[in-house]
Amino acid sequence: MKNKVVSNILFYCLVGLIALIVLFPFLWMLSSSFKTQVDIISWPPKLFFEPTLQNYRKVFEEQNFLKYFMNSTIVGAASVGLSLLLGLPAAYSIARYTQNRLAVFILLARLMPGISFLMPWYIIFSRLGLMDSYVALILSHMLIALPIVVWIMTTYFNTIPRELEESAMVDGATRQYAFLKIILPLSGPGIITATTLSFIFSWNNFMFSQVLSMEKTKTLPIAVYNFLSYAEVDWGGVMAAAVAIMAPAIVLTMIFQKYVVKGLTMGAVKG
């Protein structure tokens, strides 16, 4: 009994230590967002200070962060929506017809560094007059979202018994009808997982937005640059902006956490 109590204490101490290490950067960022510039750069660091909301006022009043928030939301929602529209049928086809070559090709598109697509995108969109447009950003962000949707959903569709749709087809349903009315309703956790992860990757994307967007379609990660200048860095504004950027992703993950875990682990063990 005593050994069990000691082992439990050691286990929770280890978990607490790991959690502290993982959460320390976020907690430091959160506390710094409520500090003045003097308190942030002071040494040794101040653990006790008078909180201020001035940094958040700069973010939402002076820097027009709500506009950038809307841009990121539009780009993320549209890119994820189009990726689901194309990726779900593709994943179903790969799962049911064992199209391994197509799956590897889509995976290669995800594994390739994004910068290798940047110059071709820039040339194409500049020639078409689509620079600083939602179309350019949405299509470029689909390079991130579409492979995620296909790979997560291919694994998930493989866990759904073929007999379900085959029974419907025996009763006269087409494969398309069986896919829409039987397979998709059963794939809720997988779809939520793919949607959540794709949106988060799109939300945090910096590189494509840095090159393809300007003032009209500037997204949140690029807006952080407004707090950087040649002479100094407004660390309080940077920290407040980072918290504002991370908050929607954290809330989204917390809401759909159980679906994300189920969607990622589904198909890990078969048989």
N, C-alpha and C positions, 0 to 999 in steps of 0.2 A: 504493500500500500504506500509506504514511504517512498519507495523507488518510483512509483507511478506519479506521485505528486511532484517529485523533483524533476522527472522527465517532462511533465507538463509545464512546469515553470521555465525550464530551459527552452522548451519548444516555443512558448509564447515570447520569451525574451529574444530569441533568434528572429521570430517573425516581426517583432517590433523593431529590431535593429535593421532588418532588411527594408521594412516599410519606411523607416526614417531616412535611410540612404536614398531610396527611390523618390520619396516625396520632398526631400530637402530642397532641391532646386525650385520646385513649384512654390513651396512655402516661403522661400527667400524672395522669389519674384512677387508673390502676393503681398508680403509685408513691405517690400520696397515700393510697391505702387501706392502705399499710403504714407510714404516718407517724403520729406523735402529733399532737394538736391544735396543740401549740406549733410543731412542725416545719412543719405545713401553712401556718400563718398568718405564719411568720417571713419577714422581708424583709432582704436579698435571699433568694430561694428557695434551699433547701438541696438540692443535687444529691447529696450524700453524707450518709447518715443511718443510724441504727441501726434496722433493720426491726422491726416489732412486729405480732403477730397479734391484738392486743386489739380492733381494729375488727371483725374477722371474728367474734370471740367474742361481741361485742355483737349482731351481726346474727343469728347462728344460735342463740345461747343465751338472750339477754335479750329479743330481739324476736320470737321464734317465727317466724322467716322460713320455715321448712319448711312451716308451715301455709299461708302466703301463696303459697309455691311450688306447693303442691298445688292451691290454688284457681285459680291462673293456668293450670296444666296442664289441669285439668278443663274450664275455660271454653274455653281455646284448642282443645283436642282435640275437644270436642263441637261447637263452632261450625264448625270446619273440616270435621269429618265430615259434619255436616248440610248444609253448603254444597256439599260434593262430591256428596252424595246428590241434591240438587236441581239443582246447577249443571251436572253432566256431561250429563244428558239435555237440559237447556235449551240448553247450548252445541252439542250435536249437532244439535238441531232448528234452531237458528239457522244453523249451517253448511250443513246439507243442504237446508233449505227457504228460505234467503236471507231470513230474517226480520229485516231491517235495523231496522225500527221497534222491535221488541222489544229488539234489541241496544242501540239508542240510549237507550231507557227505562232499561235496567239500568245503562248508563254514567252517566246523569244521577243515579241513586241514589248512585253512587260519587263523583261530582263535587260533589254538594251538601255543604255543611259539616255535619259531624256534629252540631253544636249545634242545627241546625234540626230534628233528630229527637228531641232530648233531652227537650223539654217534653212532646210527645205520648207518648213512652215512659214518662216519669215519671207522667203522669196515668193512663195505662192500667194500669201495673203497681201503682200505689198503690191504685187502685180494685179491682183483682183480688187484692190482698193478696200480691203477688209481690215486693215490695221486699226487698232483701237475700236474693235467691234465685239459684240457678244458672240457672234458667229465664230470668230477666230479663237476666242478663249474656250468656247464650248467644245469645238472640234478637237483642240489640242488637249483639253482635259479628258476627253474620251479615250485618249491613248493610255491614261492611267486607270480610268474606271472600267472600261470594257473588258480588259483581260481579267480584272478582279472578279467581275460578275460571271464571266464564262467559267473560270476555274472553280470558284466556290459552288456554282450551281451544277456544274458537271458532276462533281462529287456527290452533291445532294440528290440529283436525279438518279444516280446509280443506286441509291439506297431505297428508292421507291419501286416496289415489285412491278414487273412488266405485266403481270396477270391482271392488274386493275384496268389498265387501258385496253388490253386485249379483250377483256370481258365486255367492255363498252363497245368495242369495234365489232364484236360478234353480234351485239344487239342492234347494229346499224349505224353507230356513230363513226364519224370520220376521225382520222388521227388528229387533225387540227382541233376538232371539238373535244376529243378526249384530253388533249394537252391543255386546253383552256378551262374546261369544266372539272377535270379530275386531277391532273398533275399539278397545275398551278395552285389550287386551293390547299393541296397537301404540302406545298413547298414554302409555306409562310416563313418559318424560321430561317431558311436558307436565303430567301429574298430579302428579309430584314437585315441579315448579316451582310450580304453583298451591298445593299443600299447604304448601310451605316458606314462600312469601311471605305467604300468608293467616295462617299460624300466627304468623309474626313480627309482622305488623301487629296481630293479636289480643293477642299477648304484651305488646306495648308500649303498648297502648291505655290511656289515662289518663282521658279525659273521661267515658265511660260508667260506668266503675267508680267514679269519684269521686262520681257522683250516685246510682247505682242500687245500690251495695253498701255494706254496713256492716261490722261486726266479723266476722260469720259468713262472708261471701264476699269479704272484702277481698283484692285481688290485689297483685302485687308492686309495680307503679308507685305505688300508693296507700300501700303500707307504708313508702315512703321518708319520708313525712310524720312517722313516729315519731321521726325524728332532728332534726326542726325544732321549736323552741319559741319563745316570745315573747322570752326573754332571750338565747338564743344558738343557733347552728347547729352540730351535731356533724358537722363536715366529714369527719372520718375515717369515721364511720358511714355518712354519705351516699355517700362514694366506695366503700366496701366493698359497700354495698347495690347501687350501680350496677353494679359489676363482677359481682356475683352475678346480677343481672338480665340483663346482656348476655351472660354466658358461654354459656347454652344456645342463644341465637340465633346466636352466632358458631360454636359447634360444629356446629349443624345446617346452617348455610350452608357450612361447610368440607366437611362430609361429602357434601352433595349439590351441590357447586359446579358440577361438570361437567354435571349434569342441568339445573340452573337455567339455565346459559348456553345449552345446547342448546334448552331449552324456550322461552327468550325470543327466540332468534334464528330458530327454526323458522318458516318462513312469511314471513320478512322479505324474502327474494328468491324470486320464483316465476317459472316459465317456463323 
